[in-house]
Amino acid sequence: MTTGAPSGDRPRIVVAISPRSGSPEALRWAVGEAERRGAEVEAVMAWRPPRPPSVPGNRPPAMLVTEQEPDPEQAAQERLSALVAAAVGPDADVRCRPMHGGARSVLLRAATGAEMLVLDAPRVSKISVPGARLLAPRIMFASPCPVVLMPAGASGAAGELRRAAAGLASAAVHAAGTAGRPGLPPVPRSGPVP
């Protein structure tokens, strides 16, 4: 693994690395595709420094600093290197590049000049929430290069997706059965109606 900016002499495949999941399937797919194309893989993870604590009245809190805070950029670099090593091994030819900022802006900057951008499947918990701000659609229409989105089944989220869909369907049936009748149980599906 290497760090820093890309070399520029080979085509580049950018992989978005999630700090939560590590995006192992997207990373493995990108490494395989880079071998076929003769490209280099650049693993990119967005980071932001931790927010300072606040108190009511928008005043800074009275704090006693007892130890030196770790450098957030160095912590992001170490986290990204560990996630890449866990997914494809420590000897893989992957450039690790943590970038300061929000996920969308970081990925759009990193994708400039790249051959493709690879995104992991969205988290199931976000798919099942109406109005959730999913990253993939916001990236796909603004990206300067082609975007590859890993399917939910590739990252092991297919079972979770089925459970979320079943829960959503069950809630819809329950809501339809009790609509307009607060406190009354739903009408039984079979048998005589009283």
Order of alpha helices (4+ residues) and beta strands (2+ residues): beta-beta-alpha-beta-alpha-beta-alpha-beta-alpha-alpha-beta-alpha
